[in-house]
Amino acid sequence: MMGGAEFGIIALLLMFLPTLIALLRGHDNTFAIFLTNLLLGWTVIGWVVALIWSFTAIRRRMRA
């Protein structure tokens, strides 16, 4: 059986999965995704929006 600490860690990882994906992908709007996830992630709709946003295309900046 899983204890309370393990359950809490897994729950937090799932809660902030969109933020983790954005960080790993180097998304330009990682902080905005984090804020959306933090403030609206407790709702299912807010979490799904943050998840979809974290998978959107990343624009690479051209260096001159």
MDTraj code that builds the backbone (N, CA, C; nanometers):
import mdtraj as md
import numpy as np

residues = "MET MET GLY GLY ALA GLU PHE GLY ILE ILE ALA LEU LEU LEU MET PHE LEU PRO THR LEU ILE ALA LEU LEU ARG GLY HIS ASP ASN THR PHE ALA ILE PHE LEU THR ASN LEU LEU LEU GLY TRP THR VAL ILE GLY TRP VAL VAL ALA LEU ILE TRP SER PHE THR ALA ILE ARG ARG ARG MET ARG ALA".split()
xyz = np.array([
    [0.0832, -0.1193, 0.0000],
    [0.0000, 0.0000, 0.0000],
    [0.0872, 0.1251, 0.0000],
    [0.0333, 0.2295, -0.0561],
    [0.1037, 0.3559, -0.0618],
    [0.0677, 0.4421, 0.0577],
    [0.1692, 0.5060, 0.1156],
    [0.1445, 0.5965, 0.2264],
    [0.1003, 0.7332, 0.1789],
    [0.0749, 0.8202, 0.2746],
    [0.0278, 0.9541, 0.2416],
    [0.1314, 1.0375, 0.1696],
    [0.2584, 1.0222, 0.2067],
    [0.3641, 1.1022, 0.1443],
    [0.3818, 1.0647, -0.0026],
    [0.3825, 0.9353, -0.0312],
    [0.3982, 0.8922, -0.1698],
    [0.2799, 0.9361, -0.2553],
    [0.1612, 0.9237, -0.1993],
    [0.0412, 0.9665, -0.2710],
    [0.0453, 1.1164, -0.2991],
    [0.0896, 1.1948, -0.2019],
    [0.0983, 1.3396, -0.2194],
    [0.1985, 1.3793, -0.3264],
    [0.3130, 1.3115, -0.3301],
    [0.4154, 1.3417, -0.4310],
    [0.3639, 1.3080, -0.5702],
    [0.3007, 1.1925, -0.5839],
    [0.2462, 1.1528, -0.7140],
    [0.1352, 1.2481, -0.7569],
    [0.0514, 1.2902, -0.6629],
    [-0.0559, 1.3847, -0.6945],
    [0.0006, 1.5190, -0.7411],
    [0.1060, 1.5678, -0.6757],
    [0.1679, 1.6937, -0.7175],
    [0.2327, 1.6819, -0.8551],
    [0.2979, 1.5690, -0.8809],
    [0.3582, 1.5498, -1.0127],
    [0.2523, 1.5479, -1.1221],
    [0.1405, 1.4818, -1.0968],
    [0.0333, 1.4807, -1.1957],
    [-0.0316, 1.6175, -1.2102],
    [-0.0446, 1.6879, -1.0989],
    [-0.1040, 1.8220, -1.1018],
    [-0.0207, 1.9171, -1.1873],
    [0.1115, 1.9100, -1.1710],
    [0.1999, 2.0017, -1.2425],
    [0.2643, 1.9378, -1.3646],
    [0.2033, 1.8340, -1.4176],
    [0.2528, 1.7697, -1.5386],
    [0.2633, 1.8667, -1.6567],
    [0.1654, 1.9537, -1.6812],
    [0.1806, 2.0494, -1.7918],
    [0.3028, 2.1409, -1.7747],
    [0.3293, 2.1835, -1.6523],
    [0.4462, 2.2684, -1.6276],
    [0.5747, 2.1914, -1.6523],
    [0.5803, 2.0680, -1.6085],
    [0.6997, 1.9861, -1.6307],
    [0.7239, 1.9625, -1.7796],
    [0.6177, 1.9371, -1.8543],
    [0.6310, 1.9173, -1.9986],
    [0.6827, 2.0445, -2.0653],
    [0.6281, 2.1591, -2.0254],
    [0.6729, 2.2867, -2.0829],
    [0.8199, 2.3128, -2.0506],
    [0.8612, 2.2817, -1.9290],
    [1.0022, 2.2986, -1.8919],
    [1.0932, 2.2085, -1.9744],
    [1.0555, 2.0837, -1.9888],
    [1.1377, 1.9889, -2.0636],
    [1.1451, 2.0227, -2.2116],
    [1.0390, 2.0807, -2.2663],
    [1.0373, 2.1175, -2.4077],
    [1.0993, 2.2540, -2.4336],
    [1.1297, 2.3298, -2.3286],
    [1.1847, 2.4636, -2.3473],
    [1.0842, 2.5590, -2.4068],
    [0.9602, 2.5486, -2.3632],
    [0.8515, 2.6307, -2.4163],
    [0.8748, 2.7774, -2.3818],
    [0.8413, 2.8664, -2.4755],
    [0.8589, 3.0104, -2.4545],
    [0.7684, 3.0642, -2.3441],
    [0.6544, 3.0039, -2.3229],
    [0.5562, 3.0515, -2.2252],
    [0.5500, 2.9628, -2.1018],
    [0.6629, 2.9119, -2.0585],
    [0.6643, 2.8198, -1.9453],
    [0.6077, 2.8842, -1.8195],
    [0.6428, 3.0088, -1.7925],
    [0.5938, 3.0740, -1.6715],
    [0.4431, 3.0962, -1.6778],
    [0.3924, 3.1328, -1.7937],
    [0.2478, 3.1515, -1.8090],
    [0.1749, 3.0183, -1.7942],
    [0.2334, 2.9118, -1.8457],
    [0.1740, 2.7792, -1.8291],
    [0.1749, 2.7406, -1.6820],
    [0.2842, 2.7723, -1.6121],
    [0.2916, 2.7448, -1.4690],
    [0.1825, 2.8200, -1.3930],
    [0.1637, 2.9480, -1.4234],
    [0.0610, 3.0264, -1.3550],
    [-0.0791, 2.9728, -1.3833],
    [-0.1042, 2.9367, -1.5086],
    [-0.2338, 2.8786, -1.5420],
    [-0.2547, 2.7485, -1.4666],
    [-0.1503, 2.6692, -1.4615],
    [-0.1573, 2.5420, -1.3911],
    [-0.1766, 2.5626, -1.2412],
    [-0.1094, 2.6604, -1.1851],
    [-0.1183, 2.6864, -1.0418],
    [-0.2557, 2.7415, -1.0024],
    [-0.3054, 2.8380, -1.0800],
    [-0.4280, 2.9063, -1.0435],
    [-0.5546, 2.8341, -1.0902],
    [-0.5468, 2.7654, -1.2056],
    [-0.6659, 2.7011, -1.2602],
    [-0.6526, 2.5504, -1.2734],
    [-0.5380, 2.4954, -1.2352],
    [-0.5145, 2.3528, -1.2528],
    [-0.6032, 2.2651, -1.1676],
    [-0.6574, 2.3185, -1.0601],
    [-0.7456, 2.2397, -0.9738],
    [-0.8787, 2.2120, -1.0416],
    [-0.9108, 2.2925, -1.1438],
    [-1.0289, 2.2616, -1.2241],
    [-0.9825, 2.1722, -1.3386],
    [-1.0657, 2.0851, -1.3814],
    [-1.0272, 1.9946, -1.4896],
    [-1.0027, 2.0725, -1.6180],
    [-1.0848, 2.1713, -1.6449],
    [-1.0706, 2.2491, -1.7682],
    [-0.9390, 2.3267, -1.7690],
    [-0.9046, 2.3906, -1.6573],
    [-0.7789, 2.4647, -1.6497],
    [-0.6580, 2.3750, -1.6669],
    [-0.6645, 2.2544, -1.6117],
    [-0.5532, 2.1605, -1.6235],
    [-0.5376, 2.1141, -1.7682],
    [-0.6498, 2.0855, -1.8349],
    [-0.6447, 2.0408, -1.9744],
    [-0.5937, 2.1530, -2.0644],
    [-0.6352, 2.2762, -2.0386],
    [-0.5862, 2.3904, -2.1166],
    [-0.4345, 2.4035, -2.1009],
    [-0.3852, 2.3944, -1.9785],
    [-0.2407, 2.4039, -1.9554],
    [-0.1676, 2.2880, -2.0222],
    [-0.2256, 2.1690, -2.0194],
    [-0.1621, 2.0531, -2.0830],
    [-0.1532, 2.0705, -2.2339],
    [-0.2630, 2.1127, -2.2965],
    [-0.2615, 2.1343, -2.4414],
    [-0.1643, 2.2457, -2.4769],
    [-0.1618, 2.3527, -2.3984],
    [-0.0722, 2.4649, -2.4231],
    [0.0739, 2.4197, -2.4144],
    [0.1042, 2.3296, -2.3232],
    [0.2430, 2.2852, -2.3082],
    [0.2897, 2.2019, -2.4271],
    [0.1957, 2.1442, -2.5019],
    [0.2314, 2.0651, -2.6194],
    [0.2280, 2.1444, -2.7495],
    [0.1907, 2.2716, -2.7444],
    [0.1824, 2.3500, -2.8679],
    [0.3219, 2.3744, -2.9235],
    [0.3247, 2.4195, -3.0472],
    [0.4509, 2.4408, -3.1174],
    [0.5366, 2.5456, -3.0466],
    [0.6647, 2.5236, -3.0546],
    [0.7615, 2.6155, -2.9966],
    [0.8279, 2.6898, -3.1119],
    [0.8244, 2.8210, -3.1048],
    [0.8905, 2.9011, -3.2071],
    [1.0364, 2.9199, -3.1682],
    [1.1238, 2.8810, -3.2565],
    [1.2662, 2.8993, -3.2318],
    [1.3050, 3.0403, -3.2717],
    [1.3763, 3.1069, -3.1865],
    [1.4202, 3.2441, -3.2159],
    [1.5427, 3.2392, -3.3044],
    [1.5378, 3.3193, -3.4095],
    [1.6521, 3.3275, -3.5027],
    [1.7524, 3.4273, -3.4483],
    [1.8754, 3.3869, -3.4466],
    [1.9815, 3.4783, -3.4019],
    [2.0490, 3.5382, -3.5246],
    [2.0632, 3.6680, -3.5211],
    [2.1242, 3.7363, -3.6367],
    [2.2728, 3.7476, -3.6206],
])
top = md.Topology()
chain = top.add_chain()
for i, resn in enumerate(residues, 1):
    res = top.add_residue(resn, chain, resSeq=i)
    for name in ("N", "CA", "C"):
        top.add_atom(name, md.element.get_by_symbol(name[0]), res)
traj = md.Trajectory(xyz[None], top)
